Amino acid sequence: MVCIAALALGACSRHASAPARVAAKVNGTEISVPRFQMFLARFGLQLGGNVKPATVLDGLIDRELLAQRALALKLDQELSVASALADAKDEILAQAYVENLIGISPEDESAVTAFYRDNPTLFEQRRVYRVFELAASVPQARIAELKQRAARAHGLYEIAAWLKAQNLPYNAGGVTKGSEQIAPQLLARLATMHEGQIQVMEVPGGASVVQLLDAQPAPLTREAAAPMIEQLLRARRRAEIAQREQKHLRSKATIEYMVDLGQPRASAPAKPPLLADTLAPFVF
Protein backbone atom coordinates (compact mmCIF):
# COMPACT_ATOMS: atom_id res chain seq x y z
CA MET A 1 0.00 0.00 0.00
CA VAL A 2 1.34 3.42 -0.93
CA CYS A 3 2.31 5.73 1.92
CA ILE A 4 0.11 8.52 0.52
CA ALA A 5 0.87 11.31 2.97
CA ALA A 6 4.61 10.96 2.34
CA LEU A 7 4.35 11.07 -1.44
CA ALA A 8 4.48 14.86 -1.31
CA LEU A 9 7.86 14.55 0.42
CA GLY A 10 9.07 11.72 -1.78
CA ALA A 11 9.55 9.06 0.93
CA CYS A 12 7.82 7.11 3.70
CA SER A 13 9.25 6.17 7.09
CA ARG A 14 12.74 4.77 7.52
CA HIS A 15 11.27 1.27 7.77
CA ALA A 16 9.34 1.49 4.51
CA SER A 17 10.72 0.44 1.18
CA ALA A 18 11.71 2.96 -1.49
CA PRO A 19 8.81 5.06 -2.82
CA ALA A 20 6.76 3.35 -5.49
CA ARG A 21 7.00 4.72 -9.03
CA VAL A 22 3.23 4.47 -9.39
CA ALA A 23 0.79 6.20 -7.06
CA ALA A 24 -2.32 4.45 -8.41
CA LYS A 25 -3.63 2.44 -11.34
CA VAL A 26 -7.02 3.16 -12.89
CA ASN A 27 -8.27 0.37 -15.15
CA GLY A 28 -4.63 -0.40 -15.81
CA THR A 29 -3.61 3.21 -16.54
CA GLU A 30 -0.87 4.40 -14.23
CA ILE A 31 -0.83 7.65 -12.27
CA SER A 32 2.85 8.17 -11.54
CA VAL A 33 4.25 9.47 -8.28
CA PRO A 34 5.90 12.53 -9.94
CA ARG A 35 2.61 13.42 -11.63
CA PHE A 36 0.78 13.12 -8.33
CA GLN A 37 3.43 15.20 -6.53
CA MET A 38 3.16 18.03 -9.08
CA PHE A 39 -0.63 17.98 -8.93
CA LEU A 40 -0.52 17.97 -5.12
CA ALA A 41 1.87 20.94 -5.07
CA ARG A 42 -0.32 22.91 -7.50
CA PHE A 43 -3.47 22.08 -5.55
CA GLY A 44 -1.76 23.05 -2.29
CA LEU A 45 -0.86 26.48 -3.65
CA GLN A 46 -4.45 27.11 -4.71
CA LEU A 47 -5.86 26.14 -1.31
CA GLY A 48 -3.14 27.65 0.84
CA GLY A 49 -1.57 24.29 1.65
CA ASN A 50 -4.61 23.03 3.58
CA VAL A 51 -5.10 19.84 1.56
CA LYS A 52 -5.14 16.13 2.30
CA PRO A 53 -2.95 14.08 -0.09
CA ALA A 54 -5.46 11.22 -0.11
CA THR A 55 -8.22 13.58 -1.23
CA VAL A 56 -6.03 14.96 -4.01
CA LEU A 57 -5.13 11.47 -5.24
CA ASP A 58 -8.80 10.50 -5.26
CA GLY A 59 -9.47 13.61 -7.33
CA LEU A 60 -6.84 12.53 -9.86
CA ILE A 61 -8.42 9.08 -10.01
CA ASP A 62 -11.90 10.52 -10.57
CA ARG A 63 -10.59 12.76 -13.35
CA GLU A 64 -8.83 9.81 -14.98
CA LEU A 65 -12.06 7.80 -14.92
CA LEU A 66 -13.93 10.59 -16.70
CA ALA A 67 -11.12 11.04 -19.21
CA GLN A 68 -11.16 7.32 -19.99
CA ARG A 69 -14.87 7.43 -20.72
CA ALA A 70 -14.36 10.47 -22.97
CA LEU A 71 -11.72 8.57 -24.94
CA ALA A 72 -13.97 5.52 -25.16
CA LEU A 73 -16.63 7.73 -26.73
CA LYS A 74 -13.99 9.25 -29.07
CA LEU A 75 -14.75 12.73 -27.78
CA ASP A 76 -11.10 13.65 -28.32
CA GLN A 77 -11.83 13.51 -32.05
CA GLU A 78 -14.54 16.18 -31.91
CA LEU A 79 -13.37 19.43 -33.47
CA SER A 80 -13.82 21.61 -30.38
CA VAL A 81 -12.08 19.12 -28.07
CA ALA A 82 -9.25 18.37 -30.50
CA SER A 83 -8.69 22.10 -31.01
CA ALA A 84 -8.61 22.76 -27.26
CA LEU A 85 -6.13 19.91 -26.73
CA ALA A 86 -3.87 21.20 -29.50
CA ASP A 87 -4.04 24.77 -28.16
CA ALA A 88 -3.21 23.60 -24.62
CA LYS A 89 -0.25 21.55 -25.88
CA ASP A 90 1.16 24.45 -27.91
CA GLU A 91 0.72 26.87 -25.00
CA ILE A 92 2.50 24.56 -22.56
CA LEU A 93 5.37 23.91 -24.98
CA ALA A 94 5.77 27.62 -25.76
CA GLN A 95 5.90 28.48 -22.05
CA ALA A 96 8.35 25.65 -21.38
CA TYR A 97 10.67 26.92 -24.14
CA VAL A 98 10.73 30.46 -22.73
CA GLU A 99 11.23 29.20 -19.16
CA ASN A 100 14.11 27.05 -20.40
CA LEU A 101 15.79 30.16 -21.82
CA ILE A 102 15.22 32.13 -18.61
CA GLY A 103 16.74 29.45 -16.39
CA ILE A 104 16.49 29.42 -12.60
CA SER A 105 18.86 32.25 -11.70
CA PRO A 106 17.48 34.54 -8.96
CA GLU A 107 16.71 38.16 -9.67
CA ASP A 108 19.46 40.68 -8.97
CA GLU A 109 19.12 42.13 -5.46
CA SER A 110 20.16 45.60 -6.60
CA ALA A 111 17.40 45.55 -9.23
CA VAL A 112 14.87 44.60 -6.55
CA THR A 113 16.05 47.45 -4.33
CA ALA A 114 15.96 49.92 -7.23
CA PHE A 115 12.40 48.95 -8.15
CA TYR A 116 11.29 49.32 -4.53
CA ARG A 117 12.91 52.77 -4.32
CA ASP A 118 11.49 53.94 -7.68
CA ASN A 119 7.88 52.97 -6.88
CA PRO A 120 7.05 54.48 -3.47
CA THR A 121 3.28 54.53 -4.10
CA LEU A 122 3.31 50.74 -4.37
CA PHE A 123 5.35 50.08 -1.25
CA GLU A 124 6.52 52.81 1.19
CA GLN A 125 3.42 54.90 0.50
CA ARG A 126 1.13 51.94 -0.22
CA ARG A 127 -2.57 52.30 0.56
CA VAL A 128 -5.58 50.01 0.60
CA TYR A 129 -8.36 51.55 -1.49
CA ARG A 130 -12.08 50.84 -1.30
CA VAL A 131 -13.62 51.81 -4.63
CA PHE A 132 -17.00 51.67 -6.33
CA GLU A 133 -17.09 51.87 -10.12
CA LEU A 134 -19.36 52.05 -13.14
CA ALA A 135 -17.77 50.97 -16.45
CA ALA A 136 -19.99 52.39 -19.17
CA SER A 137 -20.13 52.08 -22.94
CA VAL A 138 -20.56 55.76 -23.80
CA PRO A 139 -20.01 57.36 -27.24
CA GLN A 140 -17.17 59.86 -27.35
CA ALA A 141 -19.63 62.63 -28.17
CA ARG A 142 -21.44 62.08 -24.85
CA ILE A 143 -18.43 61.88 -22.52
CA ALA A 144 -18.70 65.58 -21.67
CA GLU A 145 -22.36 65.10 -20.72
CA LEU A 146 -21.40 62.17 -18.49
CA LYS A 147 -18.74 64.28 -16.77
CA GLN A 148 -21.30 67.00 -16.08
CA ARG A 149 -23.65 64.44 -14.54
CA ALA A 150 -20.83 63.06 -12.39
CA ALA A 151 -19.82 66.51 -11.17
CA ARG A 152 -23.21 67.10 -9.54
CA ALA A 153 -24.07 63.51 -8.54
CA HIS A 154 -24.34 62.55 -4.88
CA GLY A 155 -23.56 58.91 -5.60
CA LEU A 156 -22.98 56.48 -8.43
CA TYR A 157 -26.56 55.25 -8.13
CA GLU A 158 -27.67 58.53 -9.78
CA ILE A 159 -25.28 57.99 -12.69
CA ALA A 160 -26.36 54.35 -13.02
CA ALA A 161 -29.99 55.45 -13.26
CA TRP A 162 -29.10 57.96 -15.97
CA LEU A 163 -27.10 55.39 -17.97
CA LYS A 164 -30.02 52.97 -17.78
CA ALA A 165 -32.47 55.64 -18.93
CA GLN A 166 -30.19 56.43 -21.88
CA ASN A 167 -29.88 52.72 -22.80
CA LEU A 168 -26.10 52.88 -22.35
CA PRO A 169 -24.64 49.50 -21.27
CA TYR A 170 -22.61 49.48 -18.06
CA ASN A 171 -21.07 47.20 -15.45
CA ALA A 172 -21.03 48.01 -11.74
CA GLY A 173 -18.74 46.71 -9.04
CA GLY A 174 -16.86 47.47 -5.87
CA VAL A 175 -13.40 46.34 -4.77
CA THR A 176 -10.97 46.70 -1.90
CA LYS A 177 -7.38 46.44 -3.13
CA GLY A 178 -3.86 47.49 -2.25
CA SER A 179 -1.95 49.89 -4.48
CA GLU A 180 0.02 47.07 -6.11
CA GLN A 181 -3.20 45.36 -7.19
CA ILE A 182 -4.66 48.33 -9.06
CA ALA A 183 -4.04 49.18 -12.71
CA PRO A 184 -1.59 52.12 -12.94
CA GLN A 185 -4.05 54.35 -14.80
CA LEU A 186 -6.62 54.02 -12.01
CA LEU A 187 -4.04 54.19 -9.21
CA ALA A 188 -2.67 57.51 -10.46
CA ARG A 189 -6.17 58.99 -10.37
CA LEU A 190 -7.11 57.52 -6.96
CA ALA A 191 -3.96 58.98 -5.39
CA THR A 192 -5.26 62.49 -6.10
CA MET A 193 -8.87 61.93 -4.94
CA HIS A 194 -10.44 62.57 -1.56
CA GLU A 195 -12.88 60.14 0.05
CA GLY A 196 -16.34 60.29 -1.50
CA GLN A 197 -15.13 62.05 -4.64
CA ILE A 198 -16.42 60.91 -8.07
CA GLN A 199 -14.35 61.16 -11.23
CA VAL A 200 -14.82 60.09 -14.85
CA MET A 201 -11.94 58.44 -16.68
CA GLU A 202 -12.03 57.95 -20.43
CA VAL A 203 -11.15 54.40 -21.47
CA PRO A 204 -11.30 52.51 -24.80
CA GLY A 205 -14.95 52.03 -25.71
CA GLY A 206 -16.39 54.41 -23.16
CA ALA A 207 -15.72 55.69 -19.64
CA SER A 208 -15.12 54.51 -16.11
CA VAL A 209 -16.91 56.43 -13.36
CA VAL A 210 -15.09 55.90 -10.09
CA GLN A 211 -15.99 56.85 -6.53
CA LEU A 212 -13.33 56.58 -3.83
CA LEU A 213 -14.99 55.34 -0.66
CA ASP A 214 -11.94 54.90 1.57
CA ALA A 215 -8.11 54.88 1.47
CA GLN A 216 -6.00 53.62 4.37
CA PRO A 217 -2.17 53.67 4.61
CA ALA A 218 -0.66 50.16 4.50
CA PRO A 219 3.08 50.45 3.74
CA LEU A 220 5.26 47.49 2.77
CA THR A 221 8.93 47.16 3.73
CA ARG A 222 11.53 46.25 1.15
CA GLU A 223 11.75 42.73 2.64
CA ALA A 224 7.99 42.20 2.49
CA ALA A 225 7.79 43.52 -1.08
CA ALA A 226 10.81 41.56 -2.39
CA PRO A 227 8.92 38.39 -3.50
CA MET A 228 6.40 40.50 -5.42
CA ILE A 229 9.14 42.54 -7.09
CA GLU A 230 11.11 39.42 -7.99
CA GLN A 231 8.01 38.00 -9.71
CA LEU A 232 7.60 41.24 -11.65
CA LEU A 233 11.23 41.36 -12.77
CA ARG A 234 11.10 37.72 -13.83
CA ALA A 235 7.85 38.31 -15.73
CA ARG A 236 9.42 41.27 -17.52
CA ARG A 237 12.44 39.17 -18.43
CA ARG A 238 10.12 36.42 -19.65
CA ALA A 239 8.22 38.87 -21.86
CA GLU A 240 11.43 40.33 -23.29
CA ILE A 241 12.84 36.89 -24.09
CA ALA A 242 9.56 35.73 -25.63
CA GLN A 243 9.38 38.84 -27.84
CA ARG A 244 13.00 38.42 -28.92
CA GLU A 245 12.57 34.74 -29.72
CA GLN A 246 9.33 35.31 -31.61
CA LYS A 247 11.05 37.91 -33.80
CA HIS A 248 14.06 35.65 -34.38
CA LEU A 249 12.03 32.53 -35.16
CA ARG A 250 9.71 34.42 -37.52
CA SER A 251 12.72 35.73 -39.45
CA LYS A 252 13.85 32.16 -40.12
CA ALA A 253 10.47 30.47 -40.58
CA THR A 254 8.43 29.88 -43.72
CA ILE A 255 4.94 31.18 -42.98
CA GLU A 256 2.03 31.01 -45.39
CA TYR A 257 -1.39 32.45 -44.64
CA MET A 258 -3.87 30.03 -46.24
CA VAL A 259 -7.09 31.90 -45.43
CA ASP A 260 -8.47 35.30 -46.34
CA LEU A 261 -8.74 37.08 -43.00
CA GLY A 262 -10.53 40.09 -44.50
CA GLN A 263 -11.60 43.00 -42.32
CA PRO A 264 -13.10 42.48 -38.85
CA ARG A 265 -16.84 43.06 -38.73
CA ALA A 266 -18.24 45.65 -36.37
CA SER A 267 -19.97 44.13 -33.38
CA ALA A 268 -22.66 45.47 -31.13
CA PRO A 269 -21.42 47.53 -28.16
CA ALA A 270 -20.77 45.37 -25.12
CA LYS A 271 -20.50 46.21 -21.47
CA PRO A 272 -16.86 47.22 -20.90
CA PRO A 273 -14.77 45.58 -18.16
CA LEU A 274 -14.34 47.30 -14.83
CA LEU A 275 -11.03 49.14 -14.66
CA ALA A 276 -10.66 48.21 -11.00
CA ASP A 277 -10.77 44.53 -12.00
CA THR A 278 -7.90 44.97 -14.48
CA LEU A 279 -4.90 43.03 -13.24
CA ALA A 280 -2.04 45.39 -12.58
CA PRO A 281 1.11 44.48 -14.54
CA PHE A 282 3.13 44.20 -11.35
CA VAL A 283 0.92 41.56 -9.70
CA PHE A 284 1.09 37.84 -10.53
N, C-alpha and C positions, 0 to 999 in steps of 0.2 A: 504493500500500500504506500502511495506517495505521501511524503511528509509535506503536506500542502503549505502550511504556514511558513515553512523554511524555504520554499521555492523562491520567494522574493529575495532571499539572502544568498541563495545558491547552494545551501547545504542543510543537512539535518543535524542531529546530535552527533557527538563523537562516536557513539556506538552504532550509528546507522551506516549503511553502505553508501557508496558514492551516489550523488544525485542521479536520478533516472533521466534519460534523454527525452523521455516522453511523459508529459503530464497527464494525458488522457487519450483514449481512443474512442472515436464515435463511429460506429458501424464500420470499424476498420481503418478509418481516417485518423491519423495522428495529430494531436495538438502538442507541439514540442514545448519543452521547458523554456527555451529562450523566448519563444513567441508568447507564452503565458507571462513570463517575467516582464516583457515590454508592455503588454496589455495591462498588467497589474500596476506598473509604474505610471502609465498614462491615466488610468482610472483613479489612482491615488491622488494625482495632481488635481484632477477635476473635482474631487470630493474632499480635498484638504487632508488626505492621508487617512481618513476615517473609513477604511474599507476592510472587509474580511476576505482573505485570499480565497477561501472556499466558495464564497458567493461570486467572486469574479470568475473563477474557473467554471462554475455552473453556468454563468452568463455566456462564456465562450462556447460551452457545449451546446447550449440552447441555440446560439447563433449558427453554429455549425450544422445543427439538425435542420434549421430552416433553409440554410444555403444548399444543403444536400437535396432537399425537396425541390428547390428552385431549379437546380441542375437536372434533376430527374424529369422535370416538366419542360426542359430546354428553354427556360426563361432567359438564360444568358445569350440566346440567339435572337431575342427580340431587339429591334433597332434601338429603342430608348435605353435598354439595359446594356447592350453591347457598347453603345456610344458612351454611356456613363463610366463603364469599366475602362474603356480606352482612355478617356479623359483623365480618370483618376491615376492610371498607370503613368501617363505622360507627365502629369503634374508631380507625382512622387519622384520620378526619375530626374526631372528638371531640377527640383529642389535638392535632390541628393548630389547632383553634379556641382551645383553652386556651393553647397556646404562642403564638398570635397575640396574645392578650390580655396575656401576660406580657412579650412583647418580648424584646430582647437586652441590656437594661441589666445591667451587672455588679452583683453583690451588694455591699452597703455594707460597707466595710472595718471600720468600727466594730462592726457587727453580727458580723462574722467574729471579731474580737478578743474581743468579749463572750462569744460561744459558746465559744471556746477557754478563756477564763478560768473560765467557769461549769461546765465539764465536765472537771475535772482527771483523773478516772479514765480518760477516753478518750484523753487526750493527754499531759500532764505526768507523770501517774502510770500511764500505759498499761502493760499487761502482755500477754504472750502465754501463753495458757492451753492446757494439754493436758488434755482431759476425756474420760472414758468415761461413757456414759449408757444407761439403760434407760427407754424411754417405755412405760408400761404402762396398759392399760385395766382399772382397778381400781374396783369399786363404792365409793361414799363410805363405806359401813359397814365396809369392810375396810382403809381407809387407815391407821388406827391400828395394825392388825396388821402392815401393810407397814413402817411406821416402826419397830416393835419388831424386825422381822427385820433391817432395815438397820442398826440400832444395834449389833447383835452380829455382823454379817457381816464376814468378812475380805476379801471382794471381791465385785464385782457378779455373778460367776459363781454364787455361792451364791443370790443373789436371783433370778437368771434361772432357776435350777433349781427354785426354789420356785414361781415364776410359772407355769412349764411344768407342774408337778405339779398346780397349782390350775386349769389350763385358762384362765388369764388371758392374753389376747393382749398381746404386747409387741414393740417394736422395739429393736434394740441398735445402737450406733454410737459411734465415737470421732472427735474432731476436735481440731485445733490451730488456734486463732484468736486474733487480737488483740482487745483490749477493744472496739474500735469495730465488730467483726464479730459480737458476741454480743448476743442479745436482752437488754434492760435487766433483766428479771425474773431471768434466770439470772446476769447479770453482778453484780448486787447480792449474790446469794448466794455466788458464787465468791470475791468480794473478802473475805469473812469466813472462808473455809475454809482449813485447812492441808493440805499435800500428803498424799494418801492418804485424806483424810476422805470419808465417804459421807453424803449428805443426801437427804431425800425432799422434793420440792416438789409441792404439789397444783396440778394444771392442769385445765382443762376436759376432762371425760371420763375422768379418772384421775389418774396421778401420774408424775412424772419422778424417777428415782433417779439421782443424779449422783455420780461420784467424781472428785475433782480429783487428777490425776496429777502435774502440774507447773505452775508459774507463774513466768515469768521477766520482769523489768523490761525494757521496750522503749519508752521515752518518745519522743514526737513533738514537735518544735518547732512554734511557731505557723506558720512558713513551710511546713513539710512538711505540716501538717494543713489549711492554707488551702483547697486544691482540694476536699478532702472536705467541709469545712464549707460551702463555697460551693454544692456540690451539694445538701447537706441544706437550706440556706436556700431555694434555688430550688425544691426539691421541696415544701417547706412552702408556699411562695407559690403553687405550682401547685395544690396541694390546696385551699388557701383560695379561690382564684379559681374552681376547678371547683365547689366546694360553693356558692359565692355564685351562680354562673351557673345551676347546676341549680335552685336555689330560685327564682331570678328567672324562668327560662324556664318552669318548672312553673306559676308563678302566672299566666302569660299563655296557657298552652297549653290546648287542649281534649283531655282524655285520657279514653278510655273503655276499661274493662276488659271484654273480650268473652268471657272464659272464667271458669269457676268454679274458682278456685285451691284452694278447700277447705282442709283441714288437712294439714300434712305427716305422712306415715306414718312410724312408728318403724322404724328400720333396725337390723340386727344390729350389735353392737359391732365396731368396726374397730380395727386397731392405730393408736394415736395417733402423730402426727409427733414426731420428736425435737426437744426444745426447743433444743438446741445448733445445729440446722439451720435454726432460724427466722431469717429475715433481719432484722437489726437495722434499726430505722427511720432510722438515721443512716448507712446504707451503701447505695450505689447503683452 
